């Protein structure tokens, strides 16, 4: 198993639904700056990526037993993100990608 499989993955500014097998009593997020959680109903949690990084999520049932105890990875959605490259020596200028053409 790869390292990325050890995380619940969510993209920044996206939500992910977690369906649970029993009712939630308490939800704990390690770093609220990285991810946010909301209880939608007693067995449904909405996890939202807020900032790049990792944190952890613990969800407890009525007896105080952990339903979920997982690491969260918030990353960028590469398929729906555009990038610009800048060179800032001596002044910042955007690099325009060049396309090779056959003569």
Secondary structure as UniProt FT lines:
FT   HELIX           3..6
FT   STRAND          7..12
FT   STRAND          15..19
FT   STRAND          26..29
FT   TURN            32..34
FT   STRAND          35..41
FT   TURN            42..43
FT   STRAND          44..49
FT   STRAND          53..60
FT   TURN            62..63
FT   STRAND          66..75
FT   HELIX           78..80
FT   STRAND          85..87
FT   STRAND          93..95
//
